[in-house]
Amino acid sequence: MNHYMMEGFALWQVVVMIVWVLVLVIPIARILNRLGFSRIWTILAFIPLVNLIFLWFLAYTHWPIEDRM
């Protein structure tokens, strides 16, 4: 049996994944909330290719701050 193959995640890897998700989720959710979108759209940030499409969509959508200018 190959000793280099991982059979699961170590505790430190799980902690790093949770921290990484929180580092991404919190600011994305706040930005979406300020734009008037539901925070549930944050899930799109974790789907490959869909996240890039949604990023382009956000880049060209109407931002509420534009009303103040």
Order of alpha helices (4+ residues) and beta strands (2+ residues): alpha-alpha
